[in-house]
């Protein structure tokens, strides 16, 4: 497993492994997972001691300003994943394969997954849905790359699911989610994400699954939980789903800080003397003697001369 630069403030913890996640499930020790999309976010997640960091395609909306997860490209996701890799040393790093990068064929899926491991340093990749994604997962795993599955609300295909809404709210719908989850497990996935699934349905399924299940809006019965970095910190200004818990409200303090800076610049309170670098007076005088005379003395009017007043 590759590691990022060390932080003097980071706790000394052994790197999270796939085996450790299985042990946590067996011990009923909850798994903490969070998204990150850049180097400082990764450092924060690492220092906070989470188990898994996901470079989610949610970056399309939270970082890049798209209106859904669909438009984000492989190259954009690779750049974000590489940045996160450089900020981590202990959590497992999982990267979403973006929409359109794995669905066409096993060969496409393998080639895309290999780029995330080779170019960006991901430990594993995540793909959405059951159906043909089960075969894609099996192919990627056979190529030597661990895969996390994702069932329930799958944002890449939310339009076909009736929008961003909970899935499996009927017995038949929940059974379909379960069949997809078990098929992904049987294909060799090391873990699953359950998104926006009724708690009762999740609780009924959990005893039938052997791999770790990470929930997001799927209730407390899962083996762990995941939230979007910008949601839990109160940075993102978009709509917050029902399952989001704000652990901080950082957006307004951030706006206030930048506004205070802008005001200080405009009123010349910043920079103050403590923000300046000094130069010996003798060197200053020498510099003035070496510089050419200014074409216009400081403070002189450099624009066209005002027209004389008419009588």
N, C-alpha and C positions, 0 to 999 in steps of 0.2 A: 504493500500500500504506500503510495506516495504521500509526502507530508509537505505542509506549507512552512513559511518562515515562523520561527518560534517567537513568542511574546514573553517578555520577562514577567508579565503579570498572569500568564496562563497557568492553570493548575497542572501539576504533574500527573497526568492520567494516561493509562495505556490506550493505544488506538482502538476504536470500536471495530469489531470484526463481525462477519456474518454469523460465526459460531456464537459469539457473545449475544447477539440478538435472539438467537434460538434459546440460549440459556435464560435470558431475561423473560422470555415467554413462559418457559418451563417453571421459573421461580415466581411467576406472576409479578414481576418487577416492571412497571410501566416504562414504555419507550418514549422518549421525548424527541420530537422531530420538528424542525422549523425550516422555512425557506430562507434563502439568502441569494443575493444577485450581484454582489460586488465584494471587493477585498475588505473594506471596513465592516460590512455586515457579517462576513464570514468570521472575522476576528471576534466580533461581539458574540456570535453564536458559539464559537469555540470556547471563549472565556466563560460563557454562561454554563458550559458543561452539558450541552445537548448531545444526544446519541447519533442523530442523523441530520444532515443538512441536505435539503432538496433545492436544486436550482430548478424551480418550477417554470413552466411556460406561462404562469401567471405574471411573469416579468413583462409579458407583452403589454399588460394593462398598468401594472404598478410602477414600472420603470420606463417603458418605451412609449406609453401613451396610446397604444392601440385600443380599439373598443371591444376586443375579445382576444382570446388566446390564439386564434387561428392564424393571424398574419405573421407571427414571429418566425424568423428563418433559422435554418441550421447554423449559419455563420453567426447570427446574433446570439443564439444560445451557446455556441462554442466559446464566444468571447466572454460571456457572463460566467460560464462554468470555469473557465481558466482563471478568471479573476478570483472566484470563490476558492478554488483549489489553493491558490497562493496564500490565502488567509486562514487555512485550516491545518490543524495537526492531529487532532484526535477523532472528531466525528467521521462517520461514514459519509461519503459524498455521492449522492444520487442525482442524475440529470434527466429531465424530461426529454423525450424525443418529440420534437414539435410535429404538429399536424402536417401530413403530406410527406414525411420523411421516412416512413416505415411501412405504410399500408400496401404499396403496390406489389411487393414481392419479398420473399425471404432474403434475396440477395441485396435488395435496397435496405432492408432493415438491418442486416448484418453490417453492411458498409457504413451506414449512419452511426450505429452503435460503436463500431470500431473507432470512428473519428472522435467520439466523445471520450473514449478511454485513452487513445493515443495522443490526441492533440490537446485535450483539456484536462486530463488527469482524473476523470470520473472513476469511482469504484464500481458503479452500477448505473443502469439506465432504467427509466420508468416508461411504460406504455399504457395506453388507455383501452378500455373495453374488453369484451370477450370476443366471440366470433372469430374472424380471421386473425385478430391480434393474438389469439392463443397459439396459432401456428407460427406467427412472427416471434413470439416469446420463445417458443421451443427452438427455433432456428438460431436466435441470438445466443441463447444459453448453450446450445451445442457448439457454438463458435468460441465459447469460453468467457462470455460476458454475463455477469449476474443481472437478473431482471426483476424489477418490482412491478406488479400488476396494479391496475386501478379500475374499480368497478363502482356502480351506483351512478351518481351524477358524474358524467365525463365531459368536462367543459369543451373539449375539442369538437364534440358532436352534440352540444347542448341543443342546437336547433332541431335535431331529429328527436330529441327527448321532450320537446314541448317547452324548452327554455331552461333557465337555471332554477330548477325545482327539485324537491326531494323525489327519489326513486324508490320503488319497492313498497309502496304504500298499500298494496293489495297483496293477498297471499300469492297470487299468480305472478305478480311483478317481483315480489321478494324472492320467489323460487327461481326466477330467471337470473336475478343477481347472484344467488347462491351457486347456480350451475356454472356461471361464468367464473366466479371466484374459485370454485373447486377445479375447474378445467385449467385455470392459470396455475393453481398449485400443482396439479398433476403434470403440467408442462415443465415444471422445474423452477418456478419463481421462488425467490427467497423470502418475499413478503408481499403484502397486498395493502392498497389504500381503499378504504370504504368511505365514499363521500355522499353526504346527504341521504342517509338511509334511516328509516325509523329505528329508534333504540330497541324496540321489541323485536324487530326483524333481526337486527344485529345480534342481540342476545341469543336468539334461537339458532343462529348460524355458527356462532363462535365455537361451540363444542365439536363441530364437524370439520374444523379447519386446523391443520397441523402447523402452519407457518404463521409468523407474526402478522397481525392485522393492525394497521395504523388508521385511526379514524379521524375524520373531519366532518363534523355534523352527523356522526353515526352513533352517538351515545357513549356511555362510560364502559361498556362491556369489552371494547377492543383492547388490544395489547399495548396500545400507545395512542398518542394524539399528534396532529400536525396543525399548525396555523401559519398563515402568511405573515412574514416579518413586518410588513408595512401595516397590516391590519392590527396585529396585537400591540404595536407601538403607537397606533393612532396617527400614522403619517399619511396614509393614503386617503384621498378626499372622495373616493368613489363610494358606491353603495356597499354597506357592510352586511354580509349574510347573517341569518339568524344565529348561526353557530359561533360567530366571532365574539371573543371576549377581549375588550381593550384593557391591556395591562398598563398602559400609559397613554397620555394624550399629548404627543410631542409636536403635532402640526402647528398649533397656535404658538407655543414657545419658540419654535423655529422661525415662524413668520415674524414674531416680535423681535427676535434677535437680529434678523436681516434688516428689518425696518429701522432698528436702532442704529445699526451700522451705517445705513444709507443716510440717516439724519446726521450722524456725526461727520460723515464725509462732506455733506452739503454745508454744514456749519463750521467746518474746519476744526472740529474737536478731535478728529482723528486724521492723521496720526499725531499723537502727543510726543513730547520729548523722549519719553521712555521707550518709544517705538522706533527711534532713530539710531543710525550708526554715526559715530563721531569721526572727525578728521582733524588732525593737528592744525592750529591756526596758520602756522608757517606754510604748511602744504596747501591750505586754502588760498593764501595770498599768492603762492607760486603758481597755482592752477589759474587764478584770475589773470596773471600776467602772461600766461601761455595761450589763453583762449583769445580768439578774435573779438573785436568790438561788436556788440550786438547791433543788428540793423535797426532795431527799434528798442529803445530802453524799456525795461519792464514797467508796465502800466501805461505806456504810451498808446495812443489810438493808432491802430494799424489799418483801419478801413478807409474808405474814401472820405475826403474832407466834406464837412457839412456845407450845404448850399447857403449862400448869404441870404439873410432875411430880406424879403421884399417889402418895400415901403407900402 
